[in-house]
Amino acid sequence: MFKLKKTAAAIAIGLCLGVVITIGIFALKFSINGKFPPGTTISSIDVSYKTPEETVIILEKAREEYLNSLLEIELGDLIIPLTPEELGVDILVDETIQIINETDATKTSFLELFRYKEKEPTTISVLTKIDHEKLINKINETFGLEELEPKEATLYFENGELRTEEGKSGKRLNQKTLIESLKSSAKEFIPQKITLELEEKEPEITKEKLEEQIPEIEEALLHEFTLLDPIYSDDWYVRLIDHIDWVTFEEKETATLKQLIKGETAKKIAIKINQEALDVFIDEEISKWLDRPPDPVNIYMNEEEEVIIEGKGNDGLEIQRQDLKKAIELAVENKIVDVPIPVLEIEPEINISQDLMALGVVERIGTGHSSYYGSPANRIHNIKTAATKHSGTLVAPGEEFSFNTNLGRVDGTTGYRKELVIKPEGTIPEYGGGVCQVSTTMYRAILLSGLPIVERNEHSYAVSYYSQVMGHGMDATIYLGGADLRFVNDTENHILIQAYTEDDYELYFVFYGTSDGRSVEMEGPYLSNYHGSGPTVYIETEKLLVGQTKQVEKSHTGFNVLWYRHLTNAEGDLTTETISTSYRATSAKILVGTGVE
């Protein structure tokens, strides 16, 4: 009986002890769940039983204090205090937390809970990052180390001639030991004195090696490349030898295939473009021609129901300067011949009144452009006069437009002056000379708007004015009572015609309407069948006295031109139209006087 009582008591005590242990294990597990285990330190900071969130706060505080502490940077007798932050040092707190695994106490065995003290503690250092460029620049600037650097042999110009200058030995910062010292300090949040080490260095580029490069450098200086004008085709031809102020020299690492395999590199002197000097050239030579702000346009009807167009609506143009400068550097380095000037088009603000928008005049649908640079004063006057006759004209849906009908009378009473006109008897002065520049420009607007052409007539011979933009084969001659330019508005809305001139030698026609999804791509010009003119033709006339002569026609070479208009409608169907032009060869004509006084 006594033994049974003792056994029962032992079982009771055991059960109680088991309950206590179980409760203790549960409590211990609960207390460390989601926290770092005991013995966890980060850069000597104890984070045992801390959650990751708590640890971040602790480390961020230590990071802030360390980055703003002072490190004594020593070079010889000179000691200058600098903060780690000034030296480009940073502590990566979040990344450090990520490499420590959280302990989940609910998965810890009974024995492991009681063996924490026997386990090796988890000890790591914070992760660090150093901005090497910022570090080296700061040290060089603070201690004036650039003056101690070895000087490579280099090239310079003297009186326009290329000369060499010998290099000299110097001292260079041991970056490896500096970075290692900084990392050691940052990993433990301990500000410490850092001693800079300098190493004796010889120049890698000697005068002898440099002189071997001179033929290569001179060849690069004489290399000519063309800056292609995308607007007026008035290109710039450039050689560095003519722009010595652009030229500087820089050290450049290079390596043969063998050296690359061995991980070796060598240095050479290469041409470097002075960016400030290049900017001056772009400003003075290119920007004034190509850069322009967009020109807003206001279009409305006045009380007399006349269309008023205020402003021109020119696209703005902006040279993509950085792209251009990079392209020039590549042209010099790789001996590239043609460098297109990159230009961004900026659309203008277009304001159209509600009454015109109700007619379908809501946007630009096509633009024609021609240049007549070099025209005499009377021709320029006639072009402006004829252009104003068409600007503001509305073409209704389905209407056939006639250039001649819309132009009206051309003589002295309507403001025109006498200028050269192509006629059977020669190229002679007549009222309205130059009006074909206007019909030619409208013809291009018709083509690029995707509208059907009813009538177009080419000039008898090629005229240089019409080829300054787009090239030959895009002209349209007119003559009152004869050759006309006609098109049909096959859209479902009105078309408004705008015409204006720029700088006395650029003419634009803009068609406004509503786009129906059609698009146009022009292909050409393709020139062929060149043939020379015949002998000079002499024509007797009593209008000149005996012994007098007058040339009324120059000789012109004949040739054929092909263009293709690829027209895609809203459904994606493609139609290709052939535009064929045959310019005749024209003999020179000279009048010979037979008259008497």
PALO-605491 format. One line per field, with one value per residue (C-alpha): residue number from 1; x, y negated, z negated. Coordinates in steps of 0.001 Angstrom, whole numbers, plus 500000, padded with zeros to 6 digits. Layout:
N
seq	(NUM;...)
c1	(X;...)
c2	(Y;...)
c3	(Z;...)
//
This chain:
597
seq	(1;2;3;4;5;6;7;8;9;10;11;12;13;14;15;16;17;18;19;20;21;22;23;24;25;26;27;28;29;30;31;32;33;34;35;36;37;38;39;40;41;42;43;44;45;46;47;48;49;50;51;52;53;54;55;56;57;58;59;60;61;62;63;64;65;66;67;68;69;70;71;72;73;74;75;76;77;78;79;80;81;82;83;84;85;86;87;88;89;90;91;92;93;94;95;96;97;98;99;100;101;102;103;104;105;106;107;108;109;110;111;112;113;114;115;116;117;118;119;120;121;122;123;124;125;126;127;128;129;130;131;132;133;134;135;136;137;138;139;140;141;142;143;144;145;146;147;148;149;150;151;152;153;154;155;156;157;158;159;160;161;162;163;164;165;166;167;168;169;170;171;172;173;174;175;176;177;178;179;180;181;182;183;184;185;186;187;188;189;190;191;192;193;194;195;196;197;198;199;200;201;202;203;204;205;206;207;208;209;210;211;212;213;214;215;216;217;218;219;220;221;222;223;224;225;226;227;228;229;230;231;232;233;234;235;236;237;238;239;240;241;242;243;244;245;246;247;248;249;250;251;252;253;254;255;256;257;258;259;260;261;262;263;264;265;266;267;268;269;270;271;272;273;274;275;276;277;278;279;280;281;282;283;284;285;286;287;288;289;290;291;292;293;294;295;296;297;298;299;300;301;302;303;304;305;306;307;308;309;310;311;312;313;314;315;316;317;318;319;320;321;322;323;324;325;326;327;328;329;330;331;332;333;334;335;336;337;338;339;340;341;342;343;344;345;346;347;348;349;350;351;352;353;354;355;356;357;358;359;360;361;362;363;364;365;366;367;368;369;370;371;372;373;374;375;376;377;378;379;380;381;382;383;384;385;386;387;388;389;390;391;392;393;394;395;396;397;398;399;400;401;402;403;404;405;406;407;408;409;410;411;412;413;414;415;416;417;418;419;420;421;422;423;424;425;426;427;428;429;430;431;432;433;434;435;436;437;438;439;440;441;442;443;444;445;446;447;448;449;450;451;452;453;454;455;456;457;458;459;460;461;462;463;464;465;466;467;468;469;470;471;472;473;474;475;476;477;478;479;480;481;482;483;484;485;486;487;488;489;490;491;492;493;494;495;496;497;498;499;500;501;502;503;504;505;506;507;508;509;510;511;512;513;514;515;516;517;518;519;520;521;522;523;524;525;526;527;528;529;530;531;532;533;534;535;536;537;538;539;540;541;542;543;544;545;546;547;548;549;550;551;552;553;554;555;556;557;558;559;560;561;562;563;564;565;566;567;568;569;570;571;572;573;574;575;576;577;578;579;580;581;582;583;584;585;586;587;588;589;590;591;592;593;594;595;596;597)
c1	(500000;502848;504622;501496;501242;504901;504386;501288;503133;506035;503653;501916;505224;506319;503116;503468;507070;506086;503411;505882;508507;505924;504678;508294;509143;506008;506809;510402;509273;506723;509270;511812;509450;510371;513448;517180;518520;520819;524431;523550;525758;526109;529322;529734;526142;524175;520787;519842;516065;515554;513093;514356;512374;514018;517415;516919;516272;519395;521596;520211;521132;524646;524934;523956;526431;529249;528718;528888;531861;535356;538091;541634;543161;546937;549508;552971;552745;549325;546209;542791;539510;536833;533516;532828;529897;532233;534377;531512;530985;527543;526168;523604;521297;518400;520739;522529;519269;518318;521348;520454;517869;515098;514723;511324;511236;508171;510395;513171;513512;513536;517272;518144;516431;518755;521865;521880;524769;526761;526174;528619;527208;526025;528421;528512;529569;527324;527489;529163;529359;531992;531611;535150;534956;533697;536338;539299;538109;537715;541153;542843;541143;541805;545472;546295;547425;546786;549882;551921;550596;553052;552731;552251;553955;551427;550779;550160;549911;552417;551873;549522;552094;551762;554520;555328;556056;557981;556297;557750;557578;555392;553448;550040;547640;547459;543708;543553;544887;542761;539562;540446;541070;537761;535853;537459;536412;532872;532153;532627;531274;534662;536166;539902;542996;543681;547135;547406;550072;551716;553557;556288;555041;556632;554572;553101;553125;556654;557699;559141;555861;553921;556012;555046;551382;551859;551073;547837;546912;547691;545548;542642;543136;542960;539928;536957;533399;530127;527476;524321;521668;518288;516222;517953;520662;523169;525804;528901;532269;534575;538226;539714;542853;540613;539184;542255;540321;538205;541217;542516;544238;543451;544947;543013;543370;543846;544781;545573;543763;546778;546749;543014;543495;546212;544125;546642;546051;548202;547707;547857;547066;543805;542030;539345;536855;536686;532960;532835;534520;532171;529182;530389;530595;527073;525726;527412;527232;524341;521859;520998;519820;518161;516956;513625;510657;507243;505043;501421;498620;495089;492493;489006;486334;485742;482377;482627;483114;486663;489146;491804;495071;497250;500697;502253;502029;505631;506923;509624;513035;515523;518978;519572;522856;524210;523485;525197;528293;528530;528172;531015;533267;532463;533155;536613;537384;536095;536713;532992;532283;528622;527125;523373;522441;519682;516762;513540;510350;508039;504418;502952;499784;496913;493777;490788;487431;484313;482627;485595;485865;482207;483285;485898;488888;490448;494086;496945;496690;499640;502446;504340;507668;510038;513010;513856;517123;518977;515859;515932;513749;510928;510617;510433;507737;505649;505898;504604;501814;500593;500840;498496;495837;495472;495894;492559;490803;488284;487780;484466;484115;483986;485053;487692;490195;491870;495054;494601;490960;491761;494815;492912;494422;498195;499502;500603;497117;497042;500411;502780;506145;507981;510355;511736;509183;509832;508223;508723;510851;513076;513166;512038;510605;506839;504369;504155;507520;508058;504398;505326;507207;503778;502081;505057;504763;500997;501567;503745;501080;498486;500752;501629;497979;497140;494687;494025;495777;493602;496202;499916;502381;506162;508490;510089;513554;514883;514883;517309;514875;512520;515192;516534;514084;513197;515182;514053;510707;508486;507590;504307;504178;501082;500158;496874;494824;496957;498721;496920;497268;494049;493077;489881;488960;487892;487564;484258;485227;486352;490033;491554;494634;497299;500311;503163;506805;509810;512962;512254;513310;511129;507528;505045;501553;499613;496342;493987;491077;490162;492414;490635;493598;495330;499126;501681;505284;507268;510038;512585;513962;515406;517244;518101;518610;520855;521317;523062;521674;522257;524328;523559;520655;521072;517905;517925;515736;515151;514534;518306;520704;523258;526177;524059;523308;521189;521068;517464;518072;520859;521580;520035;520771;517800;516994;514125;512955;510790;509008;506585;503752;502822;499320;497866;494190;492577;491950;495643;495300;498398;498323;501503;501399;504211;505146;507153;508933;510874;513005;514041;517551;517463;519936;521202;519420;521003;519245;521318;520441;519596;517919;519244;518851)
c2	(500000;497657;498495;497663;494271;493500;494485;492334;489372;489813;489869;486757;484934;486044;484823;481461;481166;482025;479368;476808;477728;477670;474282;473070;474304;472679;469438;469523;470241;467438;464974;465452;466047;463705;462382;462899;465653;464976;464315;462397;459352;457028;454998;455515;454405;457048;457617;460781;461144;458076;458097;457065;453824;453023;453905;451546;448648;449492;449822;446679;444680;446174;445507;441857;441313;443016;441272;437884;438756;437500;439732;438442;438732;438527;437808;437140;434304;433259;434546;433473;434670;435799;437541;440967;439399;436882;439823;441621;444266;445731;448467;450832;451517;453223;455494;456471;457454;459625;461902;462860;465611;465035;467737;469368;470760;472873;475079;475360;478734;479174;479937;476973;474549;475613;475712;472004;471361;474143;472851;470490;466925;465303;462447;460445;456983;454517;454405;451281;449436;446926;444543;444894;441879;439604;440935;440445;437013;435857;437131;435691;432324;432154;433131;431729;435136;434361;432154;435171;437468;438621;436511;438454;437247;435278;433355;429653;427094;424327;421913;424453;427260;430461;430890;433371;432693;435187;436658;436946;439367;438713;440253;441867;442751;446414;446732;450357;449783;446652;448516;451477;449140;447354;450640;451874;448701;448674;452358;451823;448245;447221;443883;444300;442653;443588;443126;442448;444313;442892;444984;443866;444091;443563;442164;444862;442645;441593;439047;441825;443776;440610;439675;443031;441898;438556;439842;441358;438123;435993;438269;437786;434014;433988;436304;434438;435219;433613;432352;433032;430294;432114;429035;427014;429483;426662;428917;428090;429611;430019;430891;430668;429049;426062;426030;426337;424785;427971;430220;431476;434748;437433;440681;443690;447314;449724;453363;455988;459343;460927;458213;458658;462395;461655;458933;456280;452820;450046;446303;444042;440430;439844;436756;435401;432765;429627;429511;425775;424896;427252;425568;422192;423604;425068;421766;419586;421796;424252;423223;419877;421760;424824;423966;422164;422087;423320;420551;420702;419936;418575;419215;417699;415962;412225;410509;410534;414340;414042;416507;414757;416559;414984;416509;419159;422353;423301;426413;425637;427187;428101;429536;432576;431102;433917;436477;434268;433781;437523;438186;435751;437512;440871;439427;438290;441578;443895;441744;441509;439357;438298;437055;436256;433374;434722;432275;432660;431188;429484;429016;425513;424598;424430;422501;422773;421098;423182;422128;423406;426562;427203;427323;429952;427613;429071;430077;429987;432711;431793;429273;428294;426493;425030;422683;419966;418740;416453;415118;411488;408888;408900;412702;412591;409891;411926;415074;413231;411589;414879;416749;414275;414901;418492;418142;418386;420248;422935;425972;427758;431562;432917;429565;429408;426629;424722;422801;420465;419704;418940;416886;414536;411816;411442;408076;404700;403793;406724;405900;408057;407084;408268;411189;414066;416526;419617;419072;420657;417741;417996;417116;413520;410941;410990;410004;412654;414308;416604;417557;421140;421273;420892;423582;425883;425497;426057;429160;430609;429866;431652;434683;434895;434485;437578;435717;436752;434644;433762;431733;431081;429851;429980;427198;427606;427664;428149;424962;424829;422922;425911;428458;426699;428715;432341;432255;432332;433618;431950;428811;427689;424967;422866;420262;418339;419608;422745;425031;425303;427130;428838;431234;432635;432513;436152;435909;435490;432087;428652;428006;424646;423450;421408;419939;417947;417068;417173;415040;413990;417380;420100;420751;422990;424236;425856;427716;427938;430353;433586;436594;439714;441952;441776;441464;440625;441624;440105;442085;440433;438719;441240;439406;440965;440408;437360;435766;432580;429636;428914;426076;422471;421040;417557;415643;412493;409616;406070;405085;404951;402892;404495;405708;406010;409390;410513;413974;414947;418547;420520;424125;426773;430486;432788;435741;437798;437966;440547;440172;442570;441595;444453;443705;445827;445402;445810;449525;450087;450531;449290;447549;446516;443690;442913;439263;438991;435820;435327;432205;431268;430383;426715;424982;421526;418814;415530;412696;411045;407509;406690;403354;399977;396552)
c3	(500000;499113;502425;504386;502683;503485;507116;507413;505889;508312;511274;510021;509580;513057;514599;512874;513996;517587;517555;516226;518866;521664;520531;520311;523807;525198;523401;524676;528201;528040;526679;529550;532448;535389;533565;534000;531709;528775;529734;532941;533468;536430;536481;532708;532068;530128;531754;529834;529431;531696;534564;537998;537690;534357;535805;538755;536373;534365;537456;539133;536054;536032;539790;539429;536568;538441;541800;540056;537865;538710;540087;539849;543322;543129;545832;544463;541939;543227;541426;542693;541101;543564;542991;544534;546371;548045;549133;550872;548153;547490;545186;546717;543773;545597;547562;544336;542634;545603;545235;541644;541413;538913;536212;535921;532358;533093;535278;532706;530992;527247;527167;529439;527093;524307;526458;527502;525182;526806;530410;532195;532084;535375;536029;539266;540431;542202;545962;547329;550631;551731;554661;556015;558329;555557;553152;555491;556644;553029;551971;555057;554558;550791;550943;554394;555638;559301;559240;558149;560891;563562;566699;569870;572999;575018;578207;578622;581382;581875;584761;586279;586178;584179;581569;578790;575120;572992;569934;566428;563506;560472;557628;557672;554854;553851;554234;553142;549615;549191;550117;547873;544916;545471;545709;542482;540707;542105;541396;537649;537421;536015;537124;537455;538870;542486;543917;547633;549544;552669;555226;557614;561182;564573;567487;569688;572783;573664;576248;578385;578392;579088;582113;583606;583418;585158;588699;587368;585559;588620;590789;588369;588435;592239;592429;593923;592921;593943;591542;593538;593374;593146;594028;596753;597873;597345;595792;593763;594729;591754;591137;587653;589053;589894;586348;584136;581239;581139;580697;577369;576562;574023;572780;573961;572968;575834;576163;578769;578722;576963;574302;573744;573204;570640;569014;570057;571496;572897;573249;576253;577044;578913;580199;577907;579049;576911;576150;575411;578720;580556;578888;580186;583734;583502;582157;584770;587848;587511;584838;586438;589544;588082;584559;584454;582062;583237;584653;583424;585878;585353;588081;588053;590165;589930;590220;594033;593863;595107;593679;591608;590862;588191;587839;590032;588035;588772;587091;584587;585117;582433;583065;580871;579715;577567;580292;582860;580702;580084;583808;584562;582045;583665;587127;585998;584252;587001;590095;590893;593956;593552;590285;590482;588191;585899;585726;583746;585237;582733;583787;583393;581539;584042;582988;585377;584860;584288;587562;589573;587494;588326;591992;591127;590979;587843;588586;591064;593691;595913;596440;599594;599489;602063;601972;604486;603028;605441;607171;608375;606672;609265;609091;605270;605492;607939;605795;602738;604770;606256;602945;601228;603939;602703;598956;597160;600001;599042;601296;600713;600630;604180;605688;608448;607759;610613;609849;612816;612037;608422;609415;611702;613852;613949;615189;613946;612760;610303;608766;610819;612264;615368;614843;616919;618288;620450;623874;627302;628459;625339;621675;621699;619254;618832;616137;613418;613985;610979;610422;611335;608021;606376;608486;607910;604146;604183;606325;603568;600935;603107;603490;599795;598768;600824;603066;606698;609348;612367;614300;613850;616484;616224;617328;620721;619168;615640;613556;610623;608369;608257;607326;604213;602085;602963;606207;609832;611077;608459;610445;612013;614661;615355;617961;618060;620966;621160;618713;615362;612028;610882;608099;606560;602879;602527;598730;596900;595469;596629;597265;596332;598226;596458;598282;596810;597425;595131;595335;598955;600370;598766;599803;597969;598787;595936;596426;593440;593274;591507;591850;593045;592266;595650;595654;598332;598915;601795;603469;605798;607712;610193;613011;616377;620120;619935;623358;624367;626246;629916;631399;630577;632567;634069;634909;636996;635828;636956;633323;632874;634943;637185;635030;631901;630282;627341;625708;624954;623951;622313;623214;620971;620660;621108;618830;617426;613813;612073;608748;607076;604754;602430;601129;598306;597406;593991;594644;595346;599117;600990;604367;606167;608715;611172;611735;614928;616059;619309;619479;623015;624020;625038;627296;626554;628570;629619;631410;634133;635184;638787;638233;639336;637778)
//
